Amino acid sequence: MDILTVESLYKTYGEGNTKVEALINVSFSVKKGEFVSVIGPSGSGKSTLLNMIGALDYPTSGKVSIDGRDVYKMKEEELSVFRRRNIGFIFQAYNLVPELSVEENIVLPILLDYKKPDERYIDELLDILGLKDRRRHLPGQLSGGQQQRAAIGRALATKPAIILADEPTGNLDSKNSRDVINLLKLSVERYSQTLVMITHNQNYAAYADRVLSVEDGVVSQLGGNPQ
Amino acid sequence: MNVYLDISKRYLAAHKKRTGLSVLSITLSVALVVGIFSMLDVLLKFEKIQVIHDYGNYHILVKNATEAEKKAVSGRIDVKNTGTLFSFRSGSINGDKCDILSVQKNFAPNMSMKLLKGTYAQAENELMIEDWAAEKLGAGVGDTVSFAFGDKKEKPFKVSGIFADYGDTKATGEPGVTVSLKAAEKAEVEKKCWYLIEFKDRADIRKAERQIKDSLGITEDRIARNDHLLAVIGQSDHKAAVGLYQVGAILFLIVLIAGVVMIYNTFHISVMERMRSFGLLRCVGASKKQIGRIVKKEGFLLLRWAIPGGVLLGMAATLFCSALLKYYNGYMFSAIPLFTVSPVGILSGVAAGVLTVAAATLLPAKKAARVSPVSAATGNGEIRIRKAKSEGFLTKHLPVETAMGVGNAVARKKTLVLMSASIAFSIIMFLGFQVFVDFMHTSLKTTKPYTPDVSLMSEEGLSPDLYERVSGLPGVKRAYSRMFGYINAEFDASLLTDEYKKAVGNVKINADGTLSSPEKSWLISYDKNQLKWAGTDLVEGSLSEDKLNNENGVIAVVQNVRKGVSYQAAQFHTGDRVFIDTASGKKAYTVLAVLRSVPFSDSNLNLATFITTEKLYTEITGDRTFKIIDVQLKKAGRTETVDKIKSLAVDNIKFLDSRQKNSEMNQTFLTMAVFIYGFVVVIALISILNIISTMNTSVTSKMKYLGVLRAVGMSGRQLDRMIAAEASAYCALGAASGCVLGVLLQKALIKGLLTSIKIVWVFPLAQVLCVFAVSYLVTRLSVLGPLRKIKSAGITETLGSLQ
């Protein structure tokens, strides 16, 4: 079952001489539970693609469906709710709320949905992420690796349909990077999550079920087998 | 954290310094509104007591009321007290001229009459006298005096009681005598009979007056109003009172707006600096509404601290003013508690705070909600790229750091508008409230440099020799004399006001357009000192003794007193010609100056009042003797000096003691001055604190940006210059627009609403200069603290401070 479908996606910035085609006719789909990595050089359009999938930005034309719903057809309020329930983001710069503790950062999307966090699930997440001892710490008191693990926890908290990770290891050293990738892989398997991850690193891309390459706005499949 | 809205609480707790600054700013704004409104509320309470003391505690009066009318009025549910008052033309007591009154016993306290000894005059042959008069006449309770009404028919009267001195009668030297109501009723002389009515506190006096007039068929000319008291309780239709109400309403509206702008500004700064955080929340699924709610919650959390603080501060300002007045005159203001709680003031402050925060959070919330999640996630847009155009222009003409500072201020238009508007509003308030100061100085008489403590006066004239003797007394600080008399003065009939023509009836006009004077004019001589002192009342022209002498000049006085009412007979301007009958024939004189008023009035009916030098006065009238010698006393040995001066008052020379009247006038002035200056001081202080707090917040909010600049090589001195340039841009725009609008407001208020009381608007140069200097200094000083902090902190520390 396809959880994500991207159809004929175009994104153009500027006009005339300054016109830049960031994405050109991108079409692909991702099945539930699949781990897809996206690689490509700087400025190739990877992040633009991820922003389009997460409906953080709007394409020039084309369609993105998550769990069968066209994200660009939703109204603002509806989209916010959809995003908080169905999409989990992991950023290169972690982007945790500095005033909230690790645990509070993780449960934030659940609270935004006016729901009570499932304490057992959160405990389990903290355990898997190795942050049980750090649950009351503020982001500023954690190492980069720990902060990124907290960000993964936040993305997993609402058990979303898809997790979008933009260079999650970009700010980390190699050991921490490996840990994070392993953790992502483990989470995907354990909770049958779907993951689309942008990375520079060919080695980490290899952890994925499938690798997509982006070059000058054009997406092509490099390897792996669609499940 | 149980709900997402707790983020607000966590944010405020995590950023204590910034939260503190925001709370301080809002506290100050709330304090401003509470302080000003409470002070106004309490001022009116004090003023009411003052006005009752000065003018009597009655609201309206009915002339020559019949018994049936009295019964109907006193039976009304909204009437608190009524009483009959008779007033007579001067009579005599033991041969001395005296003022005569008669007040119904139950209404005597309303007229500030306080019996010191004996009993209230009841029988037909009973009267009461003032304490000072009893001493002068050597009469006590139970003694018999020879008393006559204006008909000069002397009869023996028994002194039944002695009441406290009235400053006015003491100053004129004519004792006040209160005869019994029976005596007043029986007296067959010219008398005025007034039925005084005091309404209950919450009565609608205008409506009650209409009902009384309609139901009893009382005509308008039989009704008179105590306009001063009505004005203080907000129920006057008098032109001057309505003008003041309007000025008040406009100024208080400005205070409200200023409070709103200040709170809004604080909020705007606090929200704008966190746009990225809001964007991140949007990424993790917060809706626009939720962001709005977070901002709003934060606002109300700030208010939880700011409102009690602001209310307490505002009340403290009011308490200070009340305490000052009670300390100065505990006796008169004993009825007002020291801790006066003003529900009006507190409610308006709280309402201003809550409503402003509710409204102020709307816009930032919208803006926050508009933040693109992409830019938040990637961190782009954190440091905005400004338009190259303005920066390029500035960098060409200014050093780069100054250009960046100005560019920073100009680029963020909304911040620029809000920062400068909050400075501008402070200035507008300051300049606007100066109108009250002008009003107070013009309309409330107080002891001026020329106010005498005691005077010697004689219709027959006082010799220059007596003047020398008085001046030479050791306890005399200053003695100055005036001559005055009546002259025939003619001038262009077109200068006469309608008010005068209506009062006098037919005015004959000569063939050359001058009027054939139906009445004489009052001419007064001034010496050099008195001319100098008159400068405070100068409307146009100049007051030089030499110029007046050389150019045959006179000074015209705008306000004249006719039958106890101040009015304007003619509209003189400098250059107008006045033809005066002198000892050597009719001569032309030129008006070289116009004064608003003179500090004394004449009971005779005059056409106009003119002032000239002693030399010209003698030329015109041929008279060299003084009519009055005014004396100001030194502080030490007053009683002995007064006794010595009194001993000089022999034959036809009258001794006048103005000291009590002066102190009462000072009291009247002080009651208002404490509050008016209180307003101005509160506004000035809060404005200064507001500038400090907003500048501080503005710099603190840019810590990271400033850290980046230091990281790329900006030196501490360059940083200083950049911030100074930015602060100066806010200050210059704020001060300039504040001064322009403030001056225009001042001009509009004075010209539009207060011309009836002859307040002249002049460009407030000193105030404007002062405003510029103070706002510049305050702005520069206010950025020093945060700058020092930035410079002392490590660059990485600053950069990390907003992570």
Chai-1 contact restraints between the chains, C-beta under 6 A:
chainA,res_idxA,chainB,res_idxB,connection_type,confidence,min_distance_angstrom,max_distance_angstrom,comment,restraint_id
A,N51,B,V374,contact,1.0,0.0,6.0,A-B,restraint_1
A,L56,B,P373,contact,1.0,0.0,6.0,A-B,restraint_2
A,L56,B,V374,contact,1.0,0.0,6.0,A-B,restraint_3
A,D57,B,V374,contact,1.0,0.0,6.0,A-B,restraint_4
A,E77,B,S287,contact,1.0,0.0,6.0,A-B,restraint_5
A,S80,B,S287,contact,1.0,0.0,6.0,A-B,restraint_6
A,R83,B,G285,contact,1.0,0.0,6.0,A-B,restraint_7
A,R84,B,G285,contact,1.0,0.0,6.0,A-B,restraint_8
A,F89,B,C283,contact,1.0,0.0,6.0,A-B,restraint_9
A,F91,B,A377,contact,1.0,0.0,6.0,A-B,restraint_10
A,N95,B,L280,contact,1.0,0.0,6.0,A-B,restraint_11
A,E99,B,R10,contact,1.0,0.0,6.0,A-B,restraint_12
A,E99,B,Y11,contact,1.0,0.0,6.0,A-B,restraint_13
A,E99,B,A14,contact,1.0,0.0,6.0,A-B,restraint_14
A,L100,B,R10,contact,1.0,0.0,6.0,A-B,restraint_15
A,E104,B,M1,contact,1.0,0.0,6.0,A-B,restraint_16
A,L108,B,V284,contact,1.0,0.0,6.0,A-B,restraint_17
A,P109,B,V284,contact,1.0,0.0,6.0,A-B,restraint_18
A,P109,B,G285,contact,1.0,0.0,6.0,A-B,restraint_19
A,L111,B,V3,contact,1.0,0.0,6.0,A-B,restraint_20
A,L111,B,Y4,contact,1.0,0.0,6.0,A-B,restraint_21
A,L112,B,Y4,contact,1.0,0.0,6.0,A-B,restraint_22
A,L112,B,G285,contact,1.0,0.0,6.0,A-B,restraint_23
A,L112,B,A286,contact,1.0,0.0,6.0,A-B,restraint_24
